[in-house]
Amino acid sequence: MPEDEWAARRDGLVPVHDPLAFLAGAWATERTMLDRSSGTTGTFTGVTVFRPDGDGLGWEEEGTARWASFRGPASRSYRLVAGEAGVVVMFPDGRVLCRLDLRSGTAHDEHLCSPDTYRVEFVVPSPDTVRYSWDVTGPAKDLLLTTTLTRRT
């Protein structure tokens, strides 16, 4: 067994060698949102579905957001394709959002969206749970978005 897999198991993480196969299907989605500049908090509750789409997976998220005075439907879409080490997450227009190598059960990346920086951390603590957080900092935003995906059966 490779050293990174031993380390992941020791740390209570699940190594993911085929992220497209691992993520395929429907996941319950719970997100907390914090605007650190104002102290405003919010939530998103819904469903994320990863479904086959050509040589990758479509990532469709739909649910209800509660943020400051807004409460209503919210959605977003991405696309996942296999990369050299893991997956590449892309916006619908093909721009790269981030790259995730989950072989150790965790992954980190950074997306520069001028004038702010988006840092993401993914963690796979069980075969049926994925947690990820976006730490957004810069002159325009100061956000922490933390999401838990739980596999639906």
N, C-alpha and C positions, 0 to 999 in steps of 0.2 A: 504494500500500500504506500503511495507517495507520501512524503513528509507533510505536505500541506493538508492532506486528508486526515492523517493522524492528529495533527494540530487542531483541525476543525472539530473532530470528534471529541478530543480532550476538552475543548472549550465549549462544548455543548451546542455546536453548530452542525448543520447538515450540509455536506459538500454537494454541490450541484454541477454535474459534468455535462448535462444536456438541458440547458435552461429552457429551450423551446418546449421540449417534452414535459419538463417539470411544471412549467407555468400554464400549459394548455388547460382550458376549462374555465369554470366560474368561481369567483372568490367574493365573499362578503368583504366589504370595505368600510373601515372606520378611520377617520382622520381628525386630528386636532390641529387647529391653526392658531398661531400666535403672532400678532404684530407687536414686536418688542418695542417699537418706537412709541406706540400709543397705549400698549397694554390690552388692546382689543383681542378677544379670543373668539373662536368659532369652531364649528364642526362640519364634517361631511360624512354622510352615511349613505351607502349604496352598494352597487355591485360592479365588479370589474370582471370582464370576460376577455380571455386571450383565445382567439380562434384562428385556425389556419388561414393564411393569406399569402398565396403564392409560395415563395421560398422562406417565409417567416410566419409571424403571428401578428394579427391586428390586436391592439390593446384598446378596449372600449370601456370607459368608466361612466356610469350614470348614477345619479342619486339626488339627495337633497343637501343643500348647503345652508348653514346658518352662520352668518357673518355680520356683525354689527347690526344694522337695521334690516339686512336682507335675509329672507328665508324663501327658498325656492329651488327649482330644478337646476342642476349643474351637470356638465358632462365634459369629457375631454377624450382625445384619441391620440394614440401613438402607433408606431409599427416597430416590431422587433425582428431583426435578422441575425443569423449566426455570424459571428466575427471570428478573428484569429484566436481570441481567448475569451469565449463567452458570447455575449450578445451586444449588438448595437441598438440603442433605442433612438428612434427617429421621430421627428415631427411629421405630420401628414404631408408636408411639402418636401420631405426628403432630407432636411437639415438634421444633423446629428445633435441629439440632446445629451446623451452620455453613453459610455461603454461600461459593461458590467461583466466582470470575471468572477463568477460565484463558486469556483472550484474549491475554495476554502470555506464556503458557507457565509462569506461576507465580501462586500465590494464597495469601493469608494471611487468617486469621480468628481469632476468639476466642469461646469458649463459657464462660460463667460457670456453674459447677455448685457452688453453695455447699457448703463454704467454699473450694473450689479454683477455679483458672482454667486452662482448657485452651486453649492456643494451637496452631493448626495452620498448617503451611506445606506446600503442594503444589508440585511442580516436575515439568515434562514435558520431559525431556532428549532424548527420541526418540519417534517415532510408536508404538513398542512398549514404552515404559517410563514409568512414573509413580512418583515417589517422594514420600512424605509423612511428616511427623513431627508428633507431638503432644508438646508440652512442657507438662507438667502441674505446676503449682506451687501451694502453699498450705499451710495448717496440717495438712491430712490426707494430702496426697500430694506427692511430689517425683519425678516419673517423666519419662523420655524414651523414647518409643516411635517407632521409625523403621522404615518399611515401604517395600519395593520391590515394585511390581507389574510383571510381565513378561508381555506378551501371549502367549497360547498359540495355536499354529497348528493 
